[in-house]
Amino acid sequence: MGAYTKAKAHLSSEEVMEKIKNVRGFRGIQKLLVIWNATVDPRPASEIALHTGLAEQTVHNLISEYNRKGPQILDKPGRGGRRKAYLTLEEEKELLAQFEPDGLTGRIATAMDVKKVFERRIGHEVSRSTVYRLLARHGWRKIVPRPAHIEKDSEKQEAFKKNSPKK
């Protein structure tokens, strides 16, 4: 068996148990159970992992971070979310809102126009796919003019060309 996994006494076992009763979400409870187990009954990480339903490496990571940084690691947000976004959703909406008046007057806003403004706003270049994902996230879609009218009659057009007066 490996060395015992023990948590520093940042919180007492009663305080950890109180947090377990008040926390919401399964992942938060699992984190606290790891801390509680390492506080009350220090034993190898493999045993704590077995009893809490986590991987052994996760137990090592949690205890290590708890010992170094203290109980504030328990208040971190969970998994998921937009942690690496250049702008918040509200800032993205503001950025796209400046293209709406042009659209109402008939001017077409292209993705490259949006890309230039976006790059100016964040201060460096980004990939085109970043801009396309931004547009899709806000419900913008690609609308292009038709290459030809749907009621086009090629024979009538040729007849008009032949019969029209020369300049």
C-alpha positions, 0 to 999 in steps of 0.5 A: 500500500502507498503512503497515507493521504492526509488533509491539513486541518484548514477545516475541522471534520464538523465544518466539512460535514456541515459544508456537505449538508449545504452543498448542491450537486453531486461533484461538490459532495464528492470533493467534500467527501474526499476532504472529509475522509482524508481529515477523519481517517487518513488512508491511501488515496486508492482506498479513498477513491474506492469509497468516493467513486473517484479516480485515485489521481483525482483524490491526489489532485484534490488533497494536494490543492486543498493542502496548498490553497486551503478551503477556498478551492471548495468554492470553485465553479464546477465543470463546463462553461465558457472559461476561454471566451474572448468576450462575454455573451453580452459583449458579443451581443453589443458587438453584433448590434452595431451591424444591425442598422446597416442590415436594415438599410440593405447593406450586407454584413459579411463575416469578414466585416465582423472579423475585423471589428472583433479583432480590433476589439480583442486586440489580436487576430483570430481564426475565421471559424471563431467568427463563424461560431460567434455568428451561429451562437447568436442566431445569425445565418448566411443569407446571400442574394440569388444568382438568378431570378426564380422566374427568369426566362432565358428565351425572352431575355435573348429575344429582348436583346435582339429586338432592343435598339442599338446605342 
